[in-house]
Amino acid sequence: MIKKCLFPAAGYGTRFLPATKSMPKEMMPIVNKPLIEYGVDEAIQAGMTDMCIVTGRGKHSLMDHFDKNYELEHQISGTSKEALLDNIREVIDSANFTYIRQREMKGLGHAILTGKHLVGDEPFAVVLADDLCINKEQGVLAQMAALYKQFRCSIVAVEEVPADETHKYGVIAGESLTDNLMRVTDMVEKPEQGTAPSNLAIIGRYILTPDIFDILENTEPGKGGEVQITDALLEQAKNGCVLAYKFKGTRFDCGSVEGFIEATNYCYENIYK
């Protein structure tokens, strides 16, 4: 039902300087696979076939990664190393990739709005590649896509975080529908310490209905002078329904050095070893 997945990937990744001076943070490898490829794998598992990537300056390697490299493939053809390309070949054959450049960094809401021309007038998923989500049984996007099939409204993935870390996230409050599902009644971007409406933080997985674009076009810059997706989603929640889903799986904040190392160790021990 949902065929398109949007990847905002124009940010500078300043927390990983100097590595990200010449290398997109989305291309940083967890063991031997770039972060963004994990996100694309998750989207494909959820039945999505069109990957819409919002890029920026110096991000050419994102496009190169999801394309054939004839010279490399010729050099290792027939050797034991050729099998190392099996997964990325399968990804390339399973999905279409389109790209658009975000010329100015004006926040996640603006990045999603930039992708409007790639998405069109249909529901779509959003993946922030530096939130790595692992669930061997069913990926987070597949879980959310099943919920969308039932409820037909925007859905955000949330997880409980310590109260002293809520200021780092968009935080929701809502009415419980089930143990893992809530109807959102409030949503605050990076609340001041002690003012968060709950400890349920939004992580980098969304399913959005296309009317979000009209709302984003009329959303004034908010926290940090940026166009915040949380502001647009709160407006959508007031006029309809937005759900928050406590997903099944393990999430790593690979936008931080600590989370990146934690994810690398976990994937090495549980996937590659």
N, C-alpha and C positions, 0 to 999 in steps of 0.2 A: 504493500500500500504506500509506504514512504520509500521513494526511490533516490532522493537526493540528500547528500550530506555535505554540509558547509564546514570548511576548516579555516577559521581566522588564523593566518600565519604571517602577518606583516610586522609583528613586534620585533624589537631589537634584542631581547633576551639579555639585558644588561647585567643581570645577576650572575651570568656566566662569562663575563669579560675576563681575559681577552679572547677566549675561545670563540665567542660569538661575534667578534669583530669581522671575521671573514666567513663564518659558518652559521647558517640559520640554526636557532636553538631546536627547531623541529627536526633537524637532521642529526642531532646528537644521538649517538647509539646507546641503547640499553643492550649490553653485550654486543651483538653484531647486527642489530636491526634498528633503524632510526625511529625515533618517537612517533613521527607522523605515520609510519607504516603500521605500527600497532593500532593506531586509530582507524586507518583505512581497513585493516583486517577486521576490526570490530564492526565497522559499518557494513562490510560485505557479508559478514556472518548474520547481520540483521536483515539481509535481503536488499540492501541498497546497492545501486549500480552506477550512480553518477556522483563523482567526487568533485565538489566545487571549492577551489582553493583560493583564498584571498591572500595575495602575496604583497611584498614590498620590495624596496631596493635591495640588491644583493642576494636575492632569493632564487637565483637561477637553478641552483642544485636541487631544489624541490621538483622542478619540472624535469630535470635530467634524470632524477631517481626513478620517476614513473614513466620511463621511456626506455627503449632499447639502446644498449651501448655496443654497437656492432664490432668495434675494435677489441674491446674487452672480451666479448663473447667468442670472437674468432680466436683470440690468444689462448683461451682455456678450453675451447671445444675439444671434447674427447678425453679430457683429463678428469681426475677425481674432483677437482675444484669446481667443475661445471655444475655439480649437484647443489652447490651453495647458492646458485641463482634460481633454484626451483621455486621458492616461495614468492620472490618478487616477480618472476615470470607469470605465475598463476594470478597474482594481484593485477598485473597489467592487462592480462587477458580477461579478467572478471569485471573490470570497471572502466568507465569513461572518465577522463580527467579534463576539467576546464579550469581556467585561471583568470583572475582579474586583479589588478593592482590597486591597493589602497594608497593613495598619494600622500595623505596626511594621517598621522596617528591621533585619532580623536575618540578612542575608547572602543570597547567591545561592541556596544550598540551601533556605532558608526561602521565598524568592520562588517557586522552582519548586514547592515543596510547596503554596504558596498556590494555585497554578494547578491543583491536582489535580481540583477540582470542575468545571473547564472541560474538562480533558483526558479524564478517565474512565479506563477500564481498557484502554488501547491504547497502542502505541508512538507516540512523538511527537518532534518536533524542538524545539530551543531555539535562539533567535537573540538575541544581545546586540547591539542596534542600533548601539552605538558602536564595534563592530568591523565596519568596512565592507570587504567582500570583493568584488573585481571579477575576473570571468573571462568574457570575451565568448562563449566557446564553450560552457561549461557551468558554472553556478553551483556554489558549494561544497556547498550543501544537496543539489543534484541528484546530485553525485558521491557524497555520503554515503548518500543514499537508495538508490542502486544497490548500494552495499556492504551496506546493511542487508538488501536483498532476498536477498543471497547468504549472509550470516552470521547474521542474526536476533539480534543482540545490541547492547548500547550501544556507541556510537562517539563519540569526541571528535576534533575537528580540532586538529592541532598544527603548529607551525612552529619552525624553528631560530631561536634568538635568541642574541645575544652572552652569554657567560658572566657578565658583570658586570650583566646585566639579568634573570637568572633569578629574583631575589628579588621581582620584580613580578608573577609568574605562578604558576599551578599548573603543576608540572613532572612529566613522566612518565618512567618507565624501562620497558623491555619487551623482548620477544623478537621479532626481525624475522620476518615472514611473507613479505613482498615488499619491494621497494625503498621503497615508500610506506606500508606497513602493518605495524603491530606489535601483538602481544598485550601488554596492560599488566600489569606485575608490581608496579609501585610508582608512587605518585602523592603528591606533597607540595605543599601550598599555601604559596606564597611562602617558599621555603626561605632560611635564612640564607646570607649570602655564603659561597661556597666549599663549600656542603654539598649543592647540587642533584644529583640522581641522573643528570641529563643536561642538555642544552641545548634539549630539546624542550618548548616551552611550549604549554599549552592556550589556544586562542583561542575566541571566542564563538560557536562552532557545535557543537551536540551532537545526537545522536539517542539517545534514552533509552527503555528498555523500562519498562513500567508498574510493575514491582516496585521501581523506584527510590523510589517514594512510601513504601512500607513501611519501606525502609531509612532514608529521611530522617526519618520520624516517630520513629525510635529513634537518630538521630545527635545526639550531644551537641555543643554549641557548641565550635568549635575555634579556629583562628587568628583573633585579633581579637575573640573572644567571639561569633563568628557561626557559623551553621550552614553548613558548607562543602560544596558539591557534590562537591569532590574527595574528602573523607572518605567520602561515601556511595558514590562510584564505586569507590574502593579496596576497600570492603567488597564491592561487587558483583563486582569483579574476582577477589577471593579465593574467592567462591562460584560463579563461572561464568566469564564471558568479557567483557572490555571491550577494544575495539580503539582504537588511536590511528592516525589517518590524516593523512599529510603531503599536504595538499591542493594542487591546482593553481590558481594564481591569485595575486593581489596583495591583501594585507591592510593596512588603515590603522587605526591606533589613534586613532579620533576622540574618545576620551575625554580625549586630551591636546591642548593647543592646537597643538603642532607637527604632530601627526598629522592634525588637522582641516584645517589649512592645506595640508598635503601632499596630502590627499585632494581638496580643493577644486581645487587647481591641476591635479592629474592628471585629474579628471573634466572640467574645463573644456577641457583640451587634447585629451583622447582620446574624449570622448563628446559634448560640446555644441558644440564648435567646428566 
